[in-house]
Amino acid sequence: MILDMHVHTQISLDATATVEEYCEAIVKYRESFPLDGFVLTEHRVIDSSIDYRKLGDRYGIQIFQGVEVDGDFGHILLYGVTNECLRYIDLANRRLNDQEVVRIMKECGGIAIPAHPFRESVHGKALEEKREWVAGVEIIEQFNGANSEVQNAKASAIIARDGLRGIGGSDAHYVNWFLKCATVFEREVKTMPALVEELYAGRFTPMQLPRPADEGDGRSLGTT
């Protein structure tokens, strides 16, 4: 099962894409690669007012909701956010304590993963220097579609050196940023608790997706 683990829509304010546009892009390019779904990781908010299951069923796509928050040292992707997590983590806080977020998410049944650690982040440097406050980090974003090749390569090098695991996500804010990186799960995942379970079990591999043959400069992605 292949999921894009890092996607933004208009809800993130700095993005223009809609959930429907991402779904349409998956359907359009399914012959190029069988992406099964994606995780919405809006900036600092989870929109619980929308039932994405119905939309996903219409397109035959799995749609999950996580969130991307701001820590003292960089952005962090949270999966499996529960009401218990929200008792201790203020998603809107722009200066969360990274180490506390990692700990709380694990204790509350979720997981926290540093996003693009070598772009606009101090996580990468901390990982390179093996600082104490990143000791609890077991997974990082290895392939990010908005990263440079060098930034993704640095993440890959840290993973190889320290025995970490990596996920992949497009970090799409616009439709033409989509379908670049994803994560292959060994088992089918239909719920967020199951997704978190697979992440902790390590039954996944990040991947960089091939570009569709008719994409051109990318501006046509997801359009008719």
PyMOL commands that place a pseudoatom at each C-alpha (Angstrom):
pseudoatom trace, name=CA, resn=MET, resi=1, chain=A, elem=C, hetatm=0, pos=[0.000, 0.000, 0.000]
pseudoatom trace, name=CA, resn=ILE, resi=2, chain=A, elem=C, hetatm=0, pos=[1.423, 3.383, -1.028]
pseudoatom trace, name=CA, resn=LEU, resi=3, chain=A, elem=C, hetatm=0, pos=[0.607, 6.600, 0.838]
pseudoatom trace, name=CA, resn=ASP, resi=4, chain=A, elem=C, hetatm=0, pos=[1.823, 10.170, 0.494]
pseudoatom trace, name=CA, resn=MET, resi=5, chain=A, elem=C, hetatm=0, pos=[2.467, 11.039, 4.138]
pseudoatom trace, name=CA, resn=HIS, resi=6, chain=A, elem=C, hetatm=0, pos=[2.698, 14.841, 3.828]
pseudoatom trace, name=CA, resn=VAL, resi=7, chain=A, elem=C, hetatm=0, pos=[0.025, 16.855, 1.982]
pseudoatom trace, name=CA, resn=HIS, resi=8, chain=A, elem=C, hetatm=0, pos=[-1.426, 20.350, 2.459]
pseudoatom trace, name=CA, resn=THR, resi=9, chain=A, elem=C, hetatm=0, pos=[-4.613, 21.993, 1.173]
pseudoatom trace, name=CA, resn=GLN, resi=10, chain=A, elem=C, hetatm=0, pos=[-6.187, 25.446, 1.323]
pseudoatom trace, name=CA, resn=ILE, resi=11, chain=A, elem=C, hetatm=0, pos=[-6.797, 24.869, 5.027]
pseudoatom trace, name=CA, resn=SER, resi=12, chain=A, elem=C, hetatm=0, pos=[-3.065, 25.403, 5.581]
pseudoatom trace, name=CA, resn=LEU, resi=13, chain=A, elem=C, hetatm=0, pos=[-3.486, 28.965, 4.203]
pseudoatom trace, name=CA, resn=ASP, resi=14, chain=A, elem=C, hetatm=0, pos=[-0.141, 28.857, 2.372]
pseudoatom trace, name=CA, resn=ALA, resi=15, chain=A, elem=C, hetatm=0, pos=[-1.498, 26.228, -0.041]
pseudoatom trace, name=CA, resn=THR, resi=16, chain=A, elem=C, hetatm=0, pos=[-4.038, 26.374, -2.877]
pseudoatom trace, name=CA, resn=ALA, resi=17, chain=A, elem=C, hetatm=0, pos=[-4.764, 22.712, -3.619]
pseudoatom trace, name=CA, resn=THR, resi=18, chain=A, elem=C, hetatm=0, pos=[-7.984, 20.970, -2.610]
pseudoatom trace, name=CA, resn=VAL, resi=19, chain=A, elem=C, hetatm=0, pos=[-8.487, 17.399, -1.474]
pseudoatom trace, name=CA, resn=GLU, resi=20, chain=A, elem=C, hetatm=0, pos=[-10.551, 16.751, -4.599]
pseudoatom trace, name=CA, resn=GLU, resi=21, chain=A, elem=C, hetatm=0, pos=[-7.690, 17.904, -6.839]
pseudoatom trace, name=CA, resn=TYR, resi=22, chain=A, elem=C, hetatm=0, pos=[-5.295, 15.470, -5.177]
pseudoatom trace, name=CA, resn=CYS, resi=23, chain=A, elem=C, hetatm=0, pos=[-7.830, 12.655, -5.616]
pseudoatom trace, name=CA, resn=GLU, resi=24, chain=A, elem=C, hetatm=0, pos=[-8.280, 13.520, -9.282]
pseudoatom trace, name=CA, resn=ALA, resi=25, chain=A, elem=C, hetatm=0, pos=[-4.501, 13.498, -9.808]
pseudoatom trace, name=CA, resn=ILE, resi=26, chain=A, elem=C, hetatm=0, pos=[-4.224, 10.022, -8.271]
pseudoatom trace, name=CA, resn=VAL, resi=27, chain=A, elem=C, hetatm=0, pos=[-6.968, 8.702, -10.532]
pseudoatom trace, name=CA, resn=LYS, resi=28, chain=A, elem=C, hetatm=0, pos=[-5.469, 10.345, -13.611]
pseudoatom trace, name=CA, resn=TYR, resi=29, chain=A, elem=C, hetatm=0, pos=[-1.972, 8.928, -13.074]
pseudoatom trace, name=CA, resn=ARG, resi=30, chain=A, elem=C, hetatm=0, pos=[-2.831, 5.555, -11.565]
pseudoatom trace, name=CA, resn=GLU, resi=31, chain=A, elem=C, hetatm=0, pos=[-1.288, 3.708, -14.512]
pseudoatom trace, name=CA, resn=SER, resi=32, chain=A, elem=C, hetatm=0, pos=[2.059, 5.383, -13.799]
pseudoatom trace, name=CA, resn=PHE, resi=33, chain=A, elem=C, hetatm=0, pos=[2.073, 4.356, -10.131]
pseudoatom trace, name=CA, resn=PRO, resi=34, chain=A, elem=C, hetatm=0, pos=[-0.685, 2.960, -7.893]
pseudoatom trace, name=CA, resn=LEU, resi=35, chain=A, elem=C, hetatm=0, pos=[-0.862, 5.547, -5.110]
pseudoatom trace, name=CA, resn=ASP, resi=36, chain=A, elem=C, hetatm=0, pos=[-3.517, 4.365, -2.669]
pseudoatom trace, name=CA, resn=GLY, resi=37, chain=A, elem=C, hetatm=0, pos=[-4.019, 7.537, -0.659]
pseudoatom trace, name=CA, resn=PHE, resi=38, chain=A, elem=C, hetatm=0, pos=[-2.498, 10.337, 1.365]
pseudoatom trace, name=CA, resn=VAL, resi=39, chain=A, elem=C, hetatm=0, pos=[-2.335, 11.930, 4.801]
pseudoatom trace, name=CA, resn=LEU, resi=40, chain=A, elem=C, hetatm=0, pos=[-3.492, 15.525, 5.201]
pseudoatom trace, name=CA, resn=THR, resi=41, chain=A, elem=C, hetatm=0, pos=[-0.951, 17.298, 7.398]
pseudoatom trace, name=CA, resn=GLU, resi=42, chain=A, elem=C, hetatm=0, pos=[-2.274, 20.836, 7.566]
pseudoatom trace, name=CA, resn=HIS, resi=43, chain=A, elem=C, hetatm=0, pos=[-0.248, 23.438, 9.424]
pseudoatom trace, name=CA, resn=ARG, resi=44, chain=A, elem=C, hetatm=0, pos=[-1.250, 23.541, 13.097]
pseudoatom trace, name=CA, resn=VAL, resi=45, chain=A, elem=C, hetatm=0, pos=[-4.868, 22.438, 12.618]
pseudoatom trace, name=CA, resn=ILE, resi=46, chain=A, elem=C, hetatm=0, pos=[-6.966, 19.312, 12.180]
pseudoatom trace, name=CA, resn=ASP, resi=47, chain=A, elem=C, hetatm=0, pos=[-10.323, 19.977, 10.528]
pseudoatom trace, name=CA, resn=SER, resi=48, chain=A, elem=C, hetatm=0, pos=[-12.603, 17.469, 12.209]
pseudoatom trace, name=CA, resn=SER, resi=49, chain=A, elem=C, hetatm=0, pos=[-15.703, 19.007, 10.619]
pseudoatom trace, name=CA, resn=ILE, resi=50, chain=A, elem=C, hetatm=0, pos=[-15.134, 17.254, 7.291]
pseudoatom trace, name=CA, resn=ASP, resi=51, chain=A, elem=C, hetatm=0, pos=[-15.799, 13.536, 6.747]
pseudoatom trace, name=CA, resn=TYR, resi=52, chain=A, elem=C, hetatm=0, pos=[-13.086, 12.604, 4.276]
pseudoatom trace, name=CA, resn=ARG, resi=53, chain=A, elem=C, hetatm=0, pos=[-14.100, 8.932, 4.282]
pseudoatom trace, name=CA, resn=LYS, resi=54, chain=A, elem=C, hetatm=0, pos=[-17.041, 9.610, 1.988]
pseudoatom trace, name=CA, resn=LEU, resi=55, chain=A, elem=C, hetatm=0, pos=[-14.855, 11.546, -0.430]
pseudoatom trace, name=CA, resn=GLY, resi=56, chain=A, elem=C, hetatm=0, pos=[-12.228, 8.821, -0.329]
pseudoatom trace, name=CA, resn=ASP, resi=57, chain=A, elem=C, hetatm=0, pos=[-14.817, 6.148, -1.018]
pseudoatom trace, name=CA, resn=ARG, resi=58, chain=A, elem=C, hetatm=0, pos=[-16.001, 8.073, -4.071]
pseudoatom trace, name=CA, resn=TYR, resi=59, chain=A, elem=C, hetatm=0, pos=[-12.519, 7.977, -5.593]
pseudoatom trace, name=CA, resn=GLY, resi=60, chain=A, elem=C, hetatm=0, pos=[-11.400, 4.657, -4.125]
pseudoatom trace, name=CA, resn=ILE, resi=61, chain=A, elem=C, hetatm=0, pos=[-8.690, 6.435, -2.120]
pseudoatom trace, name=CA, resn=GLN, resi=62, chain=A, elem=C, hetatm=0, pos=[-7.658, 6.298, 1.540]
pseudoatom trace, name=CA, resn=ILE, resi=63, chain=A, elem=C, hetatm=0, pos=[-7.575, 9.773, 3.115]
pseudoatom trace, name=CA, resn=PHE, resi=64, chain=A, elem=C, hetatm=0, pos=[-6.147, 10.213, 6.617]
pseudoatom trace, name=CA, resn=GLN, resi=65, chain=A, elem=C, hetatm=0, pos=[-5.658, 13.258, 8.823]
pseudoatom trace, name=CA, resn=GLY, resi=66, chain=A, elem=C, hetatm=0, pos=[-2.490, 14.100, 10.686]
pseudoatom trace, name=CA, resn=VAL, resi=67, chain=A, elem=C, hetatm=0, pos=[-1.039, 17.551, 11.352]
pseudoatom trace, name=CA, resn=GLU, resi=68, chain=A, elem=C, hetatm=0, pos=[2.223, 19.470, 10.958]
pseudoatom trace, name=CA, resn=VAL, resi=69, chain=A, elem=C, hetatm=0, pos=[3.207, 21.508, 14.010]
pseudoatom trace, name=CA, resn=ASP, resi=70, chain=A, elem=C, hetatm=0, pos=[5.992, 23.946, 14.811]
pseudoatom trace, name=CA, resn=GLY, resi=71, chain=A, elem=C, hetatm=0, pos=[8.605, 22.917, 17.347]
pseudoatom trace, name=CA, resn=ASP, resi=72, chain=A, elem=C, hetatm=0, pos=[11.448, 24.991, 18.722]
pseudoatom trace, name=CA, resn=PHE, resi=73, chain=A, elem=C, hetatm=0, pos=[13.808, 23.417, 16.217]
pseudoatom trace, name=CA, resn=GLY, resi=74, chain=A, elem=C, hetatm=0, pos=[11.616, 22.668, 13.210]
pseudoatom trace, name=CA, resn=HIS, resi=75, chain=A, elem=C, hetatm=0, pos=[8.407, 21.230, 11.861]
pseudoatom trace, name=CA, resn=ILE, resi=76, chain=A, elem=C, hetatm=0, pos=[7.054, 17.931, 13.175]
pseudoatom trace, name=CA, resn=LEU, resi=77, chain=A, elem=C, hetatm=0, pos=[4.530, 15.613, 11.539]
pseudoatom trace, name=CA, resn=LEU, resi=78, chain=A, elem=C, hetatm=0, pos=[2.045, 14.102, 13.991]
pseudoatom trace, name=CA, resn=TYR, resi=79, chain=A, elem=C, hetatm=0, pos=[0.085, 10.955, 13.223]
pseudoatom trace, name=CA, resn=GLY, resi=80, chain=A, elem=C, hetatm=0, pos=[-2.560, 9.484, 15.503]
pseudoatom trace, name=CA, resn=VAL, resi=81, chain=A, elem=C, hetatm=0, pos=[-3.521, 12.698, 17.298]
pseudoatom trace, name=CA, resn=THR, resi=82, chain=A, elem=C, hetatm=0, pos=[-6.171, 11.856, 19.907]
pseudoatom trace, name=CA, resn=ASN, resi=83, chain=A, elem=C, hetatm=0, pos=[-8.103, 13.940, 22.399]
pseudoatom trace, name=CA, resn=GLU, resi=84, chain=A, elem=C, hetatm=0, pos=[-5.609, 12.757, 25.004]
pseudoatom trace, name=CA, resn=CYS, resi=85, chain=A, elem=C, hetatm=0, pos=[-2.756, 14.190, 22.914]
pseudoatom trace, name=CA, resn=LEU, resi=86, chain=A, elem=C, hetatm=0, pos=[-4.582, 17.501, 22.627]
pseudoatom trace, name=CA, resn=ARG, resi=87, chain=A, elem=C, hetatm=0, pos=[-4.739, 17.800, 26.423]
pseudoatom trace, name=CA, resn=TYR, resi=88, chain=A, elem=C, hetatm=0, pos=[-0.973, 18.339, 26.395]
pseudoatom trace, name=CA, resn=ILE, resi=89, chain=A, elem=C, hetatm=0, pos=[-0.148, 19.658, 22.913]
pseudoatom trace, name=CA, resn=ASP, resi=90, chain=A, elem=C, hetatm=0, pos=[-1.464, 23.008, 21.690]
pseudoatom trace, name=CA, resn=LEU, resi=91, chain=A, elem=C, hetatm=0, pos=[-1.388, 22.552, 17.917]
pseudoatom trace, name=CA, resn=ALA, resi=92, chain=A, elem=C, hetatm=0, pos=[-1.484, 26.330, 17.348]
pseudoatom trace, name=CA, resn=ASN, resi=93, chain=A, elem=C, hetatm=0, pos=[1.619, 26.967, 19.460]
pseudoatom trace, name=CA, resn=ARG, resi=94, chain=A, elem=C, hetatm=0, pos=[4.470, 28.071, 17.174]
pseudoatom trace, name=CA, resn=ARG, resi=95, chain=A, elem=C, hetatm=0, pos=[7.184, 27.119, 19.702]
pseudoatom trace, name=CA, resn=LEU, resi=96, chain=A, elem=C, hetatm=0, pos=[6.369, 23.656, 20.977]
pseudoatom trace, name=CA, resn=ASN, resi=97, chain=A, elem=C, hetatm=0, pos=[9.054, 21.734, 22.848]
pseudoatom trace, name=CA, resn=ASP, resi=98, chain=A, elem=C, hetatm=0, pos=[10.201, 19.123, 20.330]
pseudoatom trace, name=CA, resn=GLN, resi=99, chain=A, elem=C, hetatm=0, pos=[11.310, 16.528, 22.859]
pseudoatom trace, name=CA, resn=GLU, resi=100, chain=A, elem=C, hetatm=0, pos=[8.048, 16.853, 24.778]
pseudoatom trace, name=CA, resn=VAL, resi=101, chain=A, elem=C, hetatm=0, pos=[5.983, 16.464, 21.603]
pseudoatom trace, name=CA, resn=VAL, resi=102, chain=A, elem=C, hetatm=0, pos=[7.819, 13.248, 20.705]
pseudoatom trace, name=CA, resn=ARG, resi=103, chain=A, elem=C, hetatm=0, pos=[7.306, 11.880, 24.201]
pseudoatom trace, name=CA, resn=ILE, resi=104, chain=A, elem=C, hetatm=0, pos=[3.657, 12.876, 24.542]
pseudoatom trace, name=CA, resn=MET, resi=105, chain=A, elem=C, hetatm=0, pos=[2.663, 11.500, 21.155]
pseudoatom trace, name=CA, resn=LYS, resi=106, chain=A, elem=C, hetatm=0, pos=[4.238, 8.143, 21.986]
pseudoatom trace, name=CA, resn=GLU, resi=107, chain=A, elem=C, hetatm=0, pos=[2.636, 7.972, 25.433]
pseudoatom trace, name=CA, resn=CYS, resi=108, chain=A, elem=C, hetatm=0, pos=[-0.783, 8.853, 23.974]
pseudoatom trace, name=CA, resn=GLY, resi=109, chain=A, elem=C, hetatm=0, pos=[-0.647, 6.260, 21.207]
pseudoatom trace, name=CA, resn=GLY, resi=110, chain=A, elem=C, hetatm=0, pos=[0.498, 8.447, 18.345]
pseudoatom trace, name=CA, resn=ILE, resi=111, chain=A, elem=C, hetatm=0, pos=[3.839, 9.219, 16.751]
pseudoatom trace, name=CA, resn=ALA, resi=112, chain=A, elem=C, hetatm=0, pos=[5.856, 12.366, 16.015]
pseudoatom trace, name=CA, resn=ILE, resi=113, chain=A, elem=C, hetatm=0, pos=[8.220, 12.503, 13.019]
pseudoatom trace, name=CA, resn=PRO, resi=114, chain=A, elem=C, hetatm=0, pos=[10.536, 15.450, 12.209]
pseudoatom trace, name=CA, resn=ALA, resi=115, chain=A, elem=C, hetatm=0, pos=[9.651, 16.897, 8.802]
pseudoatom trace, name=CA, resn=HIS, resi=116, chain=A, elem=C, hetatm=0, pos=[12.307, 17.861, 6.214]
pseudoatom trace, name=CA, resn=PRO, resi=117, chain=A, elem=C, hetatm=0, pos=[15.036, 17.853, 8.912]
pseudoatom trace, name=CA, resn=PHE, resi=118, chain=A, elem=C, hetatm=0, pos=[17.635, 19.430, 6.623]
pseudoatom trace, name=CA, resn=ARG, resi=119, chain=A, elem=C, hetatm=0, pos=[15.423, 22.230, 5.286]
pseudoatom trace, name=CA, resn=GLU, resi=120, chain=A, elem=C, hetatm=0, pos=[14.297, 25.113, 7.486]
pseudoatom trace, name=CA, resn=SER, resi=121, chain=A, elem=C, hetatm=0, pos=[15.033, 23.036, 10.556]
pseudoatom trace, name=CA, resn=VAL, resi=122, chain=A, elem=C, hetatm=0, pos=[17.592, 22.465, 13.283]
pseudoatom trace, name=CA, resn=HIS, resi=123, chain=A, elem=C, hetatm=0, pos=[16.556, 18.821, 13.589]
pseudoatom trace, name=CA, resn=GLY, resi=124, chain=A, elem=C, hetatm=0, pos=[19.098, 17.783, 10.977]
pseudoatom trace, name=CA, resn=LYS, resi=125, chain=A, elem=C, hetatm=0, pos=[22.040, 19.377, 12.745]
pseudoatom trace, name=CA, resn=ALA, resi=126, chain=A, elem=C, hetatm=0, pos=[20.884, 17.948, 16.071]
pseudoatom trace, name=CA, resn=LEU, resi=127, chain=A, elem=C, hetatm=0, pos=[20.654, 14.477, 14.546]
pseudoatom trace, name=CA, resn=GLU, resi=128, chain=A, elem=C, hetatm=0, pos=[24.116, 14.821, 12.993]
pseudoatom trace, name=CA, resn=GLU, resi=129, chain=A, elem=C, hetatm=0, pos=[25.567, 15.838, 16.362]
pseudoatom trace, name=CA, resn=LYS, resi=130, chain=A, elem=C, hetatm=0, pos=[23.514, 13.230, 18.253]
pseudoatom trace, name=CA, resn=ARG, resi=131, chain=A, elem=C, hetatm=0, pos=[22.138, 15.773, 20.684]
pseudoatom trace, name=CA, resn=GLU, resi=132, chain=A, elem=C, hetatm=0, pos=[20.245, 14.373, 23.639]
pseudoatom trace, name=CA, resn=TRP, resi=133, chain=A, elem=C, hetatm=0, pos=[16.886, 15.957, 22.797]
pseudoatom trace, name=CA, resn=VAL, resi=134, chain=A, elem=C, hetatm=0, pos=[16.556, 13.965, 19.554]
pseudoatom trace, name=CA, resn=ALA, resi=135, chain=A, elem=C, hetatm=0, pos=[17.407, 10.657, 21.240]
pseudoatom trace, name=CA, resn=GLY, resi=136, chain=A, elem=C, hetatm=0, pos=[13.746, 9.604, 21.189]
pseudoatom trace, name=CA, resn=VAL, resi=137, chain=A, elem=C, hetatm=0, pos=[13.387, 10.145, 17.446]
pseudoatom trace, name=CA, resn=GLU, resi=138, chain=A, elem=C, hetatm=0, pos=[13.171, 6.834, 15.587]
pseudoatom trace, name=CA, resn=ILE, resi=139, chain=A, elem=C, hetatm=0, pos=[11.747, 7.972, 12.239]
pseudoatom trace, name=CA, resn=ILE, resi=140, chain=A, elem=C, hetatm=0, pos=[12.392, 11.087, 10.133]
pseudoatom trace, name=CA, resn=GLU, resi=141, chain=A, elem=C, hetatm=0, pos=[11.087, 12.312, 6.810]
pseudoatom trace, name=CA, resn=GLN, resi=142, chain=A, elem=C, hetatm=0, pos=[13.656, 10.920, 4.386]
pseudoatom trace, name=CA, resn=PHE, resi=143, chain=A, elem=C, hetatm=0, pos=[12.184, 11.901, 1.028]
pseudoatom trace, name=CA, resn=ASN, resi=144, chain=A, elem=C, hetatm=0, pos=[10.358, 15.224, 0.832]
pseudoatom trace, name=CA, resn=GLY, resi=145, chain=A, elem=C, hetatm=0, pos=[9.112, 16.354, -2.564]
pseudoatom trace, name=CA, resn=ALA, resi=146, chain=A, elem=C, hetatm=0, pos=[9.857, 20.023, -1.845]
pseudoatom trace, name=CA, resn=ASN, resi=147, chain=A, elem=C, hetatm=0, pos=[13.435, 19.285, -0.764]
pseudoatom trace, name=CA, resn=SER, resi=148, chain=A, elem=C, hetatm=0, pos=[16.559, 19.506, -2.882]
pseudoatom trace, name=CA, resn=GLU, resi=149, chain=A, elem=C, hetatm=0, pos=[18.380, 16.263, -3.717]
pseudoatom trace, name=CA, resn=VAL, resi=150, chain=A, elem=C, hetatm=0, pos=[21.111, 17.291, -1.263]
pseudoatom trace, name=CA, resn=GLN, resi=151, chain=A, elem=C, hetatm=0, pos=[18.640, 17.745, 1.588]
pseudoatom trace, name=CA, resn=ASN, resi=152, chain=A, elem=C, hetatm=0, pos=[17.060, 14.342, 0.981]
pseudoatom trace, name=CA, resn=ALA, resi=153, chain=A, elem=C, hetatm=0, pos=[20.513, 12.774, 0.671]
pseudoatom trace, name=CA, resn=LYS, resi=154, chain=A, elem=C, hetatm=0, pos=[21.524, 14.168, 4.069]
pseudoatom trace, name=CA, resn=ALA, resi=155, chain=A, elem=C, hetatm=0, pos=[18.431, 12.622, 5.650]
pseudoatom trace, name=CA, resn=SER, resi=156, chain=A, elem=C, hetatm=0, pos=[19.249, 9.300, 3.979]
pseudoatom trace, name=CA, resn=ALA, resi=157, chain=A, elem=C, hetatm=0, pos=[22.816, 9.447, 5.308]
pseudoatom trace, name=CA, resn=ILE, resi=158, chain=A, elem=C, hetatm=0, pos=[21.640, 9.997, 8.895]
pseudoatom trace, name=CA, resn=ILE, resi=159, chain=A, elem=C, hetatm=0, pos=[19.205, 7.093, 8.588]
pseudoatom trace, name=CA, resn=ALA, resi=160, chain=A, elem=C, hetatm=0, pos=[21.957, 4.800, 7.329]
pseudoatom trace, name=CA, resn=ARG, resi=161, chain=A, elem=C, hetatm=0, pos=[24.400, 5.933, 10.025]
pseudoatom trace, name=CA, resn=ASP, resi=162, chain=A, elem=C, hetatm=0, pos=[22.081, 5.653, 13.016]
pseudoatom trace, name=CA, resn=GLY, resi=163, chain=A, elem=C, hetatm=0, pos=[19.705, 2.859, 12.018]
pseudoatom trace, name=CA, resn=LEU, resi=164, chain=A, elem=C, hetatm=0, pos=[16.673, 5.154, 11.850]
pseudoatom trace, name=CA, resn=ARG, resi=165, chain=A, elem=C, hetatm=0, pos=[13.677, 4.695, 9.544]
pseudoatom trace, name=CA, resn=GLY, resi=166, chain=A, elem=C, hetatm=0, pos=[12.446, 7.122, 6.909]
pseudoatom trace, name=CA, resn=ILE, resi=167, chain=A, elem=C, hetatm=0, pos=[9.101, 8.079, 5.409]
pseudoatom trace, name=CA, resn=GLY, resi=168, chain=A, elem=C, hetatm=0, pos=[8.326, 9.846, 2.139]
pseudoatom trace, name=CA, resn=GLY, resi=169, chain=A, elem=C, hetatm=0, pos=[5.854, 12.606, 1.354]
pseudoatom trace, name=CA, resn=SER, resi=170, chain=A, elem=C, hetatm=0, pos=[5.372, 15.215, -1.331]
pseudoatom trace, name=CA, resn=ASP, resi=171, chain=A, elem=C, hetatm=0, pos=[4.896, 18.165, 1.057]
pseudoatom trace, name=CA, resn=ALA, resi=172, chain=A, elem=C, hetatm=0, pos=[2.482, 19.332, -1.632]
pseudoatom trace, name=CA, resn=HIS, resi=173, chain=A, elem=C, hetatm=0, pos=[0.900, 22.763, -1.277]
pseudoatom trace, name=CA, resn=TYR, resi=174, chain=A, elem=C, hetatm=0, pos=[-0.106, 22.941, -4.938]
pseudoatom trace, name=CA, resn=VAL, resi=175, chain=A, elem=C, hetatm=0, pos=[-1.274, 20.195, -7.262]
pseudoatom trace, name=CA, resn=ASN, resi=176, chain=A, elem=C, hetatm=0, pos=[1.915, 20.322, -9.336]
pseudoatom trace, name=CA, resn=TRP, resi=177, chain=A, elem=C, hetatm=0, pos=[3.937, 19.515, -6.195]
pseudoatom trace, name=CA, resn=PHE, resi=178, chain=A, elem=C, hetatm=0, pos=[1.997, 16.277, -5.723]
pseudoatom trace, name=CA, resn=LEU, resi=179, chain=A, elem=C, hetatm=0, pos=[2.993, 12.714, -6.685]
pseudoatom trace, name=CA, resn=LYS, resi=180, chain=A, elem=C, hetatm=0, pos=[6.696, 13.105, -5.972]
pseudoatom trace, name=CA, resn=CYS, resi=181, chain=A, elem=C, hetatm=0, pos=[7.441, 11.092, -2.821]
pseudoatom trace, name=CA, resn=ALA, resi=182, chain=A, elem=C, hetatm=0, pos=[5.490, 8.515, -0.845]
pseudoatom trace, name=CA, resn=THR, resi=183, chain=A, elem=C, hetatm=0, pos=[5.761, 5.610, 1.594]
pseudoatom trace, name=CA, resn=VAL, resi=184, chain=A, elem=C, hetatm=0, pos=[5.182, 1.952, 0.793]
pseudoatom trace, name=CA, resn=PHE, resi=185, chain=A, elem=C, hetatm=0, pos=[3.520, -0.001, 3.596]
pseudoatom trace, name=CA, resn=GLU, resi=186, chain=A, elem=C, hetatm=0, pos=[3.824, -3.783, 3.673]
pseudoatom trace, name=CA, resn=ARG, resi=187, chain=A, elem=C, hetatm=0, pos=[0.275, -4.178, 4.942]
pseudoatom trace, name=CA, resn=GLU, resi=188, chain=A, elem=C, hetatm=0, pos=[-3.007, -2.545, 3.991]
pseudoatom trace, name=CA, resn=VAL, resi=189, chain=A, elem=C, hetatm=0, pos=[-3.860, 0.370, 6.267]
pseudoatom trace, name=CA, resn=LYS, resi=190, chain=A, elem=C, hetatm=0, pos=[-7.438, 1.589, 6.692]
pseudoatom trace, name=CA, resn=THR, resi=191, chain=A, elem=C, hetatm=0, pos=[-7.359, 3.527, 9.978]
pseudoatom trace, name=CA, resn=MET, resi=192, chain=A, elem=C, hetatm=0, pos=[-5.006, 5.992, 11.623]
pseudoatom trace, name=CA, resn=PRO, resi=193, chain=A, elem=C, hetatm=0, pos=[-4.329, 3.673, 14.612]
pseudoatom trace, name=CA, resn=ALA, resi=194, chain=A, elem=C, hetatm=0, pos=[-3.324, 0.981, 12.118]
pseudoatom trace, name=CA, resn=LEU, resi=195, chain=A, elem=C, hetatm=0, pos=[-1.071, 3.455, 10.322]
pseudoatom trace, name=CA, resn=VAL, resi=196, chain=A, elem=C, hetatm=0, pos=[0.647, 4.362, 13.593]
pseudoatom trace, name=CA, resn=GLU, resi=197, chain=A, elem=C, hetatm=0, pos=[1.059, 0.678, 14.401]
pseudoatom trace, name=CA, resn=GLU, resi=198, chain=A, elem=C, hetatm=0, pos=[2.773, 0.046, 11.075]
pseudoatom trace, name=CA, resn=LEU, resi=199, chain=A, elem=C, hetatm=0, pos=[5.095, 3.000, 11.610]
pseudoatom trace, name=CA, resn=TYR, resi=200, chain=A, elem=C, hetatm=0, pos=[6.214, 1.724, 15.015]
pseudoatom trace, name=CA, resn=ALA, resi=201, chain=A, elem=C, hetatm=0, pos=[6.592, -1.791, 13.599]
pseudoatom trace, name=CA, resn=GLY, resi=202, chain=A, elem=C, hetatm=0, pos=[8.844, -0.486, 10.822]
pseudoatom trace, name=CA, resn=ARG, resi=203, chain=A, elem=C, hetatm=0, pos=[6.869, -2.178, 8.073]
pseudoatom trace, name=CA, resn=PHE, resi=204, chain=A, elem=C, hetatm=0, pos=[7.351, 0.556, 5.489]
pseudoatom trace, name=CA, resn=THR, resi=205, chain=A, elem=C, hetatm=0, pos=[9.823, 1.985, 2.984]
pseudoatom trace, name=CA, resn=PRO, resi=206, chain=A, elem=C, hetatm=0, pos=[10.029, 5.520, 1.548]
pseudoatom trace, name=CA, resn=MET, resi=207, chain=A, elem=C, hetatm=0, pos=[10.113, 6.018, -2.192]
pseudoatom trace, name=CA, resn=GLN, resi=208, chain=A, elem=C, hetatm=0, pos=[10.584, 8.740, -4.779]
pseudoatom trace, name=CA, resn=LEU, resi=209, chain=A, elem=C, hetatm=0, pos=[7.909, 8.451, -7.437]
pseudoatom trace, name=CA, resn=PRO, resi=210, chain=A, elem=C, hetatm=0, pos=[8.627, 8.434, -11.175]
pseudoatom trace, name=CA, resn=ARG, resi=211, chain=A, elem=C, hetatm=0, pos=[7.302, 11.451, -13.021]
pseudoatom trace, name=CA, resn=PRO, resi=212, chain=A, elem=C, hetatm=0, pos=[4.278, 10.836, -15.277]
pseudoatom trace, name=CA, resn=ALA, resi=213, chain=A, elem=C, hetatm=0, pos=[5.266, 10.789, -18.941]
pseudoatom trace, name=CA, resn=ASP, resi=214, chain=A, elem=C, hetatm=0, pos=[2.726, 13.456, -19.916]
pseudoatom trace, name=CA, resn=GLU, resi=215, chain=A, elem=C, hetatm=0, pos=[3.398, 15.775, -16.995]
pseudoatom trace, name=CA, resn=GLY, resi=216, chain=A, elem=C, hetatm=0, pos=[5.665, 18.134, -18.896]
pseudoatom trace, name=CA, resn=ASP, resi=217, chain=A, elem=C, hetatm=0, pos=[6.684, 20.980, -16.601]
pseudoatom trace, name=CA, resn=GLY, resi=218, chain=A, elem=C, hetatm=0, pos=[4.241, 19.815, -13.951]
pseudoatom trace, name=CA, resn=ARG, resi=219, chain=A, elem=C, hetatm=0, pos=[1.640, 22.538, -14.483]
pseudoatom trace, name=CA, resn=SER, resi=220, chain=A, elem=C, hetatm=0, pos=[-0.812, 20.048, -16.006]
pseudoatom trace, name=CA, resn=LEU, resi=221, chain=A, elem=C, hetatm=0, pos=[-0.733, 17.651, -13.058]
pseudoatom trace, name=CA, resn=GLY, resi=222, chain=A, elem=C, hetatm=0, pos=[-4.214, 16.842, -11.879]
pseudoatom trace, name=CA, resn=THR, resi=223, chain=A, elem=C, hetatm=0, pos=[-5.943, 18.918, -14.542]
pseudoatom trace, name=CA, resn=THR, resi=224, chain=A, elem=C, hetatm=0, pos=[-8.133, 17.793, -17.420]
for i in range(1, 224): cmd.bond("trace and resi %d" % i, "trace and resi %d" % (i + 1))
show_as sticks, trace
zoom trace
